[in-house]
Amino acid sequence: MNTPIKNRYDFVYLYDVKDGNPNGDPDQANLPRADAENQEGLVTDVCIKRKVRNYVMLKHELKSPYDIFIRQGNVLNPIIKDSGKDIEQRQKSLTGQYYDIRTFGAVLSTGGKGEGAGTVRGPVQFTFSRSSDRIYQAEHSITRCAVTTPEEAKAQETREHASTFGRKSTVPYALYRMHGFISAVDAVKTGFSETDLELLWEALLNAFEHDRSAARGEMSPRKLVIFKHSNHLGNARSGELFEKVVIESKCDLPRSCNDYEIKVDYTLPAGVELIEKL
């Protein structure tokens, strides 16, 4: 493995959705998530982390050191228990093998007494994504000609065009903004390297390419603005840097990325380098 990163990073990630549901809320009949007070759209950090995990899983086919710990089918407690004799050894083994633990951290204290591995704090943290404008949670009725049970079929025998009904929820259009933080201090603890960092950028830029579905509509990355600090503690506060990226709407009802102007202020504090992707 490469040596851990030596610089702190902050970044702004912009992506959009058209006629899709980027992150349904199970507490609201799977409607697109929204701020209850101002109706701005939300996407959880967990949702974007899942897409990063999925991309790494597809690229490296679950081979160490790019295996994925949090994935469907994994039974976690035996993996943790068998990874070493004590907490320190287990953490070192797990961070070395699993990209997502090395990147995002993990709660590894899920087993019984003497079987866990404590908690690993990952160097990479995401915020919730928030849309630039209020979203409209559109609901659509859909039909199908097939039925699932003999009872349904019998009930529809008298109809001229037998069908069953369902519903789909979408956002007509929204541009989402997510902030990210990468700690060089925590990277030392997990071994998060420059190679891991480049894979993270690659995963964010390709997060939606292999996650297509009718429910998610068209989702695309629009801009990734990275602030690289010259040292491990950082040369400026993250909030000050995030303000360098401004999104302005050109119309009252945006329906594409072209309806926004994304402005980047290149006047930076000393010791901060700006890197743009897309």
N, C-alpha and C positions, 0 to 999 in steps of 0.2 A: 504493500500500500504506500501511497505518497505521504509526505509529511503534512500535518494539519495546516490549514490556511493561516496566514499571519496578519491578514487585514480584516477590518470590520466592513460590512456592506449593509446598505439600506437600499430598498428598491420599490418602484411603483410599477404595478402590472395592470394593464388595461386590456379588457376583452369585451366582446359584445355578443348578444343573442338576438336572433330574429325568428319570430313565430315558434318559440320553444319554451320549455320549462327548465331553466338551468339548475334549479335546486328546489324540489317540491318540499312543502312543509307537511309532515304527517299529522300534525295537530290541527291543520286547516284543510282537510280533505285533499292533500297534496297540491294545493294551490302554490304558485311561485311565492317564495318567501318575501315578506315585505315588512318594513318598519310600520308598526301599528299606528304611530303618531303622525308620520308625514308621508307614508306610502312609498317611500323609496325602496327599491328592490334590494334584497340581501342574498348573499351566497355564503355559506359557512366556510371557515378555514378547512374543516374536515373534508368538504366536498372537493376542494382544489388539491388537497394532499392526496386524496384517493386517485385523482387523475395523474398526479406525479408518480405515485406508486405503480399504477397500471402501465404507464409508459416504460418505466424502468424494468418492470416485469416482462413486458413484451420484448424489449431490446436485449436484455441479458438472460432471459429464460430461466430465472430463479437460480442462477449460478453464483456462488460465493466469489467475491465479496459484495455482490449486488442482488442477493436474495432479498425477498420482501417478507417481513415478519407478520404484519397485519394484513392478512388476505384470507379470502374464503377457503375453508378446508383445513387451515392450520389449527391444531390443538396446542395452545400456547404453554400450558403448565409443564407438560413433559419436556418440551423443547428447552424451557428455562432450567428445569431441574437437571437435565443431562448435559448442560453446557459447561459445567465446572463444579468444583467442590465447595467454593465459597462465593460470596457476593462479588468480590472484586474480580475473581477469575471468570465468573459467569458474565459479568458486564463486559469485560474485555473480549471474551469470545463472541458474544452476541453483537456488539458494535462492529467487530471485525467482519462478521459474516453478513449482517443485514443492513442494507443501504438505508431503509427507512428509520431504523433505530439510530444509526449514525447521524442521520440528518435531522429528524424531528424529535428524537427521544422516544421514550416509552415507559409506561408503568409496568414493572416486571415483578411486582410484589403480589401477584395474584394466586400463588400457590399456598400450600400449608406451611407450617413452621419448618424452617430450614430449607424450603424448596424454592423460595423466591429469590429475586436479585435486586431488590430495592427499586429505585426510580432513576432513569437516565434522562437528564435534561438536554434536549437537542439544541444545536446552534441555530437552526432555521425555524423561524416562527412567522406565521401568516396572520393577518387580521381577517375579519369578515370582509367580503367584497360588498360594495355599496354602489347602487346605480347613480348616475349623474343627475337624473330627473326622476320624478314620480313614475311608477309603472302602473299599467292597467292589467289587472289579472283577468284575462279573457278566458271564458269558458265556452266550449264547443260540444254540442251533442254529436255523437257518432253512432253509426249503425253497422251491424254485420248480418249477413244472411244465414250464417250457421248458428246452431244452438248447441248447448253443452249437455243437456239431459233429455231423456225421452219425455219427461213431463213438459218441458218447454216446447218440444216439438208438437206434442198433442194440443197444447194450449194455442198454438199458432196455426193449426190446421185450417181454421176458418178464415184466416187472413189472406188477402190476395197476394201480398208481398210479405212473407214472413221475415221478421228481423228482430234483433235484440238491440237494446240501446246502452250506450256508455257515454262517458264524458271525458274530455281532454282539456287541460288548462295550459295556457301559454302566455308569454309576454310578447306583444307585437314587435317591440324593439326596445333594447336598453343597452347602454354602455356602462360596464361595471369597472370599478377601481378597487384594487387590493394593494395593501402595503405589506412589505416584508422586511424582516430584520435577520441578519446573520452575524452571530457573535464569534469572533476569533477565540475568545476566552473559553467558551463552551466547546468549540471545535477541537481544542487540545484534549478535552476530556473524552471525546468520542472518536477522534481520529478523522474528522471530516476534512477532506483534502481538496486541493485545487481540481483534481479530476472529478471528485464528487460535486464540486461547485459547477463545473462546466456541464455536467450531466443534469443538474437542477435547472440551469438556464435552458438547456435543450428540451427538457421535459415540459417546462412551462410554455415554450414556443410551439410544442407539438401536442399539448395536453388534450386537444379536442379532436385531433385527426383520427384517433383510433377509439373514439368514444361516441361515435355517431349513433343516433337512434331517432325514431320518429318523434319521440317525446321531447327531445332536446333541441329540435329545429336546427338552425344554423348558428354555430358558436365558433368565434374566431378570435385569436389573439390580435391586438391592435398595436400595442407598444409596450416595451419593457425598458424602463429607465433605471439604470443601476448607478448608485453612488458608492464608489470605492474609497475608503479612507486609507491614509498612508500608514497608519499604525493599528495595533490590535484593539485599542480602546476607542478609537474614533477621533475625528477632528472637528465634528460639529454635531449638534443634536439632530436626531432623525426628523423631528417635526419641522425644523428649519429647512431641511432638504426637500421634504415632501411638498412644501409650498412652492418649490421651483417648477412643479408640474401643474399646470392650470388647464382645466377643460371649460371651454365656452361654447354654449349652444348658439347656432346660427338661425334657428327657427323655433316656433312655439311647439311643434310636434315632430321631434326628430324620428326619422325612420331609417337612418343609415349612419355609418361612421362619418360620412361626408357632411352630415348636418352638424358636426362638431368641429371646433378648432382646438387642437391640442398644442398648447404653448409650453416650451421648455426654456427656463431662464438659465443661461450658461454661465452666469456670474456666480462663482462658487467660493466658499470659504477656503482658506489656505489648507492644503493637504488633502483635498477631496477631488477625485477624478470622476467625471461623468461618462458613462458608457451607455449608448443607445442601441437596442436591438429592435428591428422592424422599423 
